[in-house]
Amino acid sequence: MFTNKLVAVMNEKIEPGIVMNALAHMSIGFGAEIGKPSLRLTDFIDGDENNHPNISEMPFMILKANSNKIRNLRQAAKEANISFVDFTHTMTGGTYVEQIEKTKNTKESELIYYGIVLFGEWDKVSELTRKFSLWK
């Protein structure tokens, strides 16, 4: 039914409020890049004619993993040319300017991944994420 798949894999070891913040940041940025038509955003109208705009017709799976598995998934997505956005520990605390500097001064191997969002061909994304469990 859908040609593309939207999946988030979040770090199960991070406090829920922090991991939800990371998911929100990734979703905003990714949505802006991918755009309304690709994400199949639709306005839902309720029985009182109230508009509930920009809800994706596609399912958005939220899975869980640890930082190293997210790191490996990021590399696999990169190699497979699958669009992704990730969020790390350096992107929290202080101002955004301090976060940018902290990220710049941290080697990739030292990053703690809070999450990653993937968007791409359904079968390719499924192949990369099939070993992860649903976030409950």
Residue, then its C-alpha position, 0 to 999 in steps of 0.5 A: m500500500f505504501t511505497n515508503k516507510l517512516v521509522a524511528v529507532m530510539n535509545e531505550k536507555i534514555e529518560p522518556g522526556i529526553v527521548m521524546n524531545a529528541l524524537a520531536h526535533m528529528s521529526i520537525g527537521f525531517g518533515a521539513e526536508i521530506g515535505k508534505p507530499s512524500l509524507r502523505l500528510t492529510d487533513f482529518i475532519d471530525g464530525d463537527e467539521n473541525n480540521h486536524p491538519n497534517i497527519s500522515e496517512m503512513p504508519f510511523m513505527i517507533l522502535k527501540a535499541n541502544s546507542n551502539k545499535i543506532r550507530n550501526l543502523r545509521q551507518a547501514a542507512k548511509e551505505a544504503n542511501i536511505s534518508f535519515v536524521d539522528f540526534t545525539h547527547t551533544m544536542t542537549g544542554g546549553t544553547y544551540v550554539e554550545q550544542i553545535e560546538k560540543t558536537k563539532n568537538t566530539k568524535e563520532s565514536e564517542l557520541i551517544y545516540y538518542g535516536i534516528v528516524l529513517f525514511g525510504e523504500w519500504d522493503k529497504v527500511s524494513e530490512l534494516t530495522r527488522k531486528f528491533s523491537l517496538w517501543k512499548 
